Amino acid sequence: MKKFVVLSLAALLAASATARAQTSTDSVRTMKRAGTSDSTSKRVNLKVKVDANVASSAKISADSAQGIALAQVQEGGKINSGELHMEDGKLVYDINVVPNGKKTARLVRVDAMTGDIVKDKQYGGVKGVVKKHAQHEKEEKAQKAPADSTKKP
């Protein structure tokens, strides 16, 4: 009877660990494309520039970091890219936001462990226009790309 209880408990722990690993992997590799009409169906690739074990240790998911970054931009906007990397010994998300109705671009850096905003930089002038144009081209390219389900392995 003891063996049965121990085996059942071990199986339950293994199943929960597997489920946890699968959900965090999806959020670590992509983010929902927020600020667009098709935000529920398409996702933005997240560049991960750290080891997979380090990336999976992030307490804040990519989707949560994106929400934090969008909340920082009062006029609203679109998320076009994101990156998870180490900065000054901290695991952070760099989220690029293109604000609505402005000729600027913003970089919002979110701490992946606490959810705090580490940096919020707005690029204006010529640099802002160039960054916004680059983000717009990236968005158009993503819309023209075929869906993942149609790609052949």
N, C-alpha and C positions, 0 to 999 in steps of 0.2 A: 504494500500500500504506500509506503514511504517513497519507493522508487517511482511509482506512478505520479505522485504529487510533484516530486522533484523534476521528472521529465516534462510534465505538463507546464510547470513554471518556466523551465528552460525554453520550451517551445514558444511560450507566450512572449518571453523577453526577446527572443530572436525575431519573431514576427513584428513586434513593435519597433525594434531597431531598424529592420528592413524598411518598414513603412515610413519611418522618420527620414531615413536616408534618401528615399525616392522623392519625397515632397521637397526637401531642401535642394536637391540637385536641380530640379526644374527651375526653381526660383533663382538659383545661383547662375544659371546659364542664360536666362532670358528675363525680360520685364514686359509687362503689359504696355501696349502703346497707348498711353493716356493722352487725353486732349483731342482725340480724333473720333469721328463717328464710328469707326470700326475697331474701337479700342478693346472689345471683348474677343475678337477673333484673331487679330494679328499681334505679334510680339516683337519687341526690339531685342536684338542680340546684345548680350552683355559681355564685354571683353574682360576676361578674368586673367590677371597678370600675376597670380600667386598660385602656389601649390594647391591641389584639390582638397587636401586635408585642412589647410589653412582657410580656404574659402568656405568649407562646410562648417567651420567653427563660428562663422558670423551669426550673431544673435538677431540682427535685423536683416530681413529678406530684401531682395532687390526691389520687389514691388512696394514694400514699406518705405524703402529709401526714396523711391520715386515719388510716393505720396508726400513724404516730408519735403522733398525738393519743390514739388508743385505748390504746396501750401506756402512756401517761402515767397513765391512769385504772386503778388497780389492781383495783377491783371490777368492771371491765368496764362496758359501757354501749352506748348507741345513738347513732349520728351522725345528726343530723336536718338540719343545714344547714352550709354553708361559704361562705366569701367570700375572694376573692383581691383584695388591694388594696395600696397603698403606705402604709407607716407609718414615719415618721422616716427617709425616704429608702431604706427597704428594702421589697422585694416580699415580702409575707407572706400566709399562709393563716390565716383565723380559723375554727376548727372548733368547733362547738357540740356538746357531748357531754352526754347525759342518763345519769348513772350508774345502774347497777342497784341497787335496794333503798334508795335515798336520796331524800330530798326536796330535792335540790339540782340545780343545773345548772352545767356548767363550760365555760369558754371557754379553748381551747388555741390559742395563736398560734405557728405554725411558719414559720420563715424558708424562703422558696421557693427560695433559692439553696444553702443549706447543710444544711437539715433540722433545724437546732437549734431548740429550744423557746425562744421569745422571752418568752412570757408564759403562765402557767397560773393562771387565776383561778376559784375556786369561789364560786358564789353560793348562800348559805344563807339561812335565815330566810324572811321574807315574799317578798323579791326572788327567792330560789331557787325557792320554790313557784310564783311567777308565771311565771318563765322556764321551769320544767319543764312547767307547764300549757300554755304557749304552744307549746313544742316538741311536746308530745303532740297538741295540736290540729293542728299542721302535719303530723304523721305521719298522723293519721287522714284529713286532707284529701287527702294524697298517695295513700293507699290507695284512697280513693273515686274519685279522678280516673280517667278512662278511659285506657287504654294509648295511647302515642304513635302506634301503628300504626293506631288507629281514628279518629284525628283527620283531618278533611278539610282540605285546603290552602286 
